[in-house]
Amino acid sequence: MDFHTIARMASGASGAELANIINEAALRTVRNNRTIVTQADLEESIEVVIAGYQKKNAVLSDEERKIVSYHEVGHALVAALQTNSAPVQKITIIPRTSGALGYTMQVEQGDKYLMNKKEIENKIATFTGGRAAEEVVFNEITTGASNDIEQATKLARAMITRYGMTEEFDMVAMETVTNQYLGGDTSLSCSADTQKEIDKKVVELVKRQHEKAKKLLEDNRAKLDELAMYLYEKETITGDEFMRILNDGKGKAGEQA
């Protein structure tokens, strides 16, 4: 049992969520007529808490499965081609009861309490990687990026309004967080004109990272195709499998910091 991997995967979970993870692993063990909880049981339990149960009755068309495969590999490949990104732990195109048609799990190798500006920008680029892959391969976009768009926008706005990561606003708080432990509501504390400028900066930031993600995928199109087809066939692949294929015989052309 690799407890370090389990701990990294469960990083950020509350006490109640950790209890649910253990209980779910025990139930999974019993359902499979075993008496010992394995690492696979715990890993699947963490995913259940994060994304819900596997939705095995969901039937995607071949075209949809191909799109989801490229979408998820797009996230993983953009992350891997940038420095200071958390390693990919797992990629799957098995739908979950949360509504996700697939997901890419990244797990930090150690405890991390701070993020610098470049790391946040890279994370935004990774969020846009799924949509970017759809555009590069299919010259089309789908509804599958809705959560990615939300997360990328939230990070970009926080960089500008809370983290002081723009030259224009410097170390001025444009947004305050209230009820931090009850959902973390936010409210802008600036003029209407400044709010418009913030919105403009958010769009520019996300668009810039989106373009970076597309460039990375275009420069590494062969690996994008190879990895997506492998995921399409296997449905679920580990981070080790992903990195083995990515690094097989070629370097990371087009890598950006």
N, C-alpha and C positions, 0 to 999 in steps of 0.2 A: 504494500500500500504506500503510494507516494503522497504523504500528508502535506508536503509543501505545495504540490500541484492543486490538491483539494482546497487548501487554505487560500491560494491565489485566486482560484475560480470563485470562491465564496466571499472574496474580499468585499467589504461594504455591506454585507448582509446583517440584518438586525438579529437580536437574540431569538425572537420569534421565528424569523426565517430560517435560522440555523436549526432550530428545533424541528421545523417542518421538513428540512432537508434530511435530517437523521430519520425522522419517522417515515418519510417517503422511501428512503433507502431500505429500511426494515421491511416495509410492505412489499417492495419490489422483490426482495430476497424470498419472502414467504410465497409470493405468487409464482416464483420460479422453482419452488420446492427445494430451496437451499437453506442452510442454517448459518452461513457466514456471509456477511456483507462484504462485497468486493469494491474495488475502486470504480469499476464501471457503474455499479449501483449508485454510488455517491455522486459521480459525475452526471449521470442522468437525472438524479434527484435535484441537483443544482439547476440543471436546465429546465426542469419542470417548474421550479419556483420562479425562475427568470422569465421563461417564455410559455409555460403551460405544457400540457401533455401532448405527445405526438398525435396528430389528427390523421390516423391511418385510413379513415374512410374518405378523406378529401382526394378527389381524383382530378389531377391537373392534366391538361392536354400536353402532347409532346412539345408543342410550341411554347406553352407556358413554362414547362419544366426547363426548356433550353434558356428562356429569358431569365428565369430565376437563377439558373446556374451561372450565367454570365454576370448577373447583378451581384451575386454574393462573391464570386471570384473578383469582381471589380473592386469591392471593398477590400478584400484581402490583399490583392496585388498592389493597390495604391498604398496600403499600410506598409507592406514589405519593402516597397521601393523607396520609402522615405526613411530617414534616420530618426532615431529616438521614438519609434512607434512600438507599442506593445506587441509582442509576438502573437501570431495567429495560433490559437489552440485547437479550433475545430471549425469546419464549414459544413453546413447541411442544407439540403433543399427539401427536407421533410417538413410539411406544414405543422404548425402548433396551434393549440386551442386559443392562444392569445390573438390569433389572426395573422401571425407571421407566416409567410410561405417558405421561409428559410431564414437563416441568419449566420453571421460570422462572429465567432467568439474570440476575442483577444484577451490575453491575460498577462499582466505585468510580471516580470521576473522577481521583483522585490517590492517592498513597501515604497510608495511614492506619495508625497504629501504636497509637492509643489509642481506646477507646470509653467514653463516659460512661454514666451510669445510664439516662438517657432513651433513648439510642441502642440500648442492649441491650434495654430494654423494647419499643421499636418493632420490633426484630428478632424478638423472641418473638411479638409481634402478627402480624408478617408470616408467620411459620411457621404460625400458627393460621388464616391467611386462607383456605387451601384448604378446610379442614373447615368454617369459618364460612360460606363460599359454598354448600357443599352443604346446610347447615342452612337458610340463608335462602331458597334457591331450591327445594329438593326436600323440605324438612322431613324429611330423612333423612341418615344418615351411612354412610360406606363405609370399607373397609380402606385406601383410597388415602392416608390421612394418617399411616400408621405411622412413616415416617421423619421427618415433620414433628413428630410428637409426641415422638420421641426427641430431636431437635435442640432443641426448645423447652424440654423438661425439663432437658436438659444445661446450657443457658444459664442457666435460672432457678436451678438448684442452684449453679452456679458463682458467680452473683451473691451468693448467701447465704453459701456456705461458704468461698469463696476471695477474692472481691473486696471483702468488707466493705461491702456496699451495703444493709444493713438497720440500722435503729435498735437493734433488740433485741440483735444480736450485735456491732455496731460493727466495730472493726478487730481482731477475734479470728479467727484461722484455725481453721475447723472441719474442714477437709479438707486433706490434703497430697497432692502429686503425686509419685509415684516412677517411676523409669525413664522420665523425660521424653522421651528420644529412642528409646525402645523400646515405644511404644504409649501411654505416659502413664497408667499405672494410678493410681487414686486410692484413698485410704483415709480414713475419718472418724476424727477424733481428739477425740471428745467422748463424753459419757455417753449411755446409752440414752434417757433422758428428753429430752435435747437433740436427739438424732437424730429423735425423734418430732416435736419442735417444728419442726425443719428441714423434714421432710416436709410438715408442715402449711403452712409458709410457701411452699414450692415450689408446692403445689397452688393456694394463694391467688393467687400471682403469675401463674401460667400462666392460671388461670381469669379473672383480671382483664383480661389482655391479649386473651384469647379473646373476652370480652364486648365489648371495645373494637373488635376486628376486625369482629364481627357488626354493631355499631352503625354503623361506617363503611360497610359494604356495604349495610345497610338504607337508610341516608341517600343512597346513590348507586346505588340499584337499577337505574335506567334505564341508567346507564353500564355497570354490571355485565352487564346483558343484552346491550347493544349490542356490547361487547367480546367477550363469550363467543361470541356468534353469529358474529362476524367471525373469531375464531380457529377455530371449528368448521368454517367454510367453507374457510379458508386453510390450516389445520393448523399453520403456522408464521408468526409475525409478528415484525417487528423492534421494538425499543424506540421507534424514531421513529414507526412506525405506531401503536403503543399510545398514545403521548403525543398524537399528532395527534387521534385519536378522543376521548381523554379530555378534551382541552382545547377541542374543537370547539364553540364557541358558549356554553359554560357554564364557570363556575368550579368549584372543588372544594368543593361543599357538604358541610358536616359535617367539614371538615378538622380534624385534631387534631395537636398537637405531639408 
